[in-house]
Amino acid sequence: MAALIIGIILILFCVFACLPMGLAWGAAVVAFLKGCAPVLAAFIGLVSVFIGIADIKDKREAMAEEEEAKSEEGK
């Protein structure tokens, strides 16, 4: 319950800070988002590559296990 209340308070502060009649941090927030977007995109791309490589390895292992099970079944 406390986490929910704190989350709502932080969201309200964020909205207040970005509004022109509040703290007017809107331009700074947009500049921050523009600056962190390429870094975030590179990080997500790197994680995706690692996940893809792990998926390929898992598929190869599964195929090897299937072939091994078939060869044992034929004996």
Contacts in CASP RR format, 6 or more apart in sequence:
PFRMAT RR
TARGET T0000
AUTHOR 0000-0000-0000
METHOD contacts of the structure
MODEL  1
MAALIIGIILILFCVFACLPMGLAWGAAVVAFLKGCAPVLAAFIGLVSVF
IGIADIKDKREAMAEEEEAKSEEGK
16 22 0 8 1.000
16 23 0 8 1.000
17 23 0 8 1.000
17 25 0 8 1.000
17 26 0 8 1.000
17 29 0 8 1.000
18 25 0 8 1.000
18 26 0 8 1.000
18 29 0 8 1.000
20 26 0 8 1.000
END
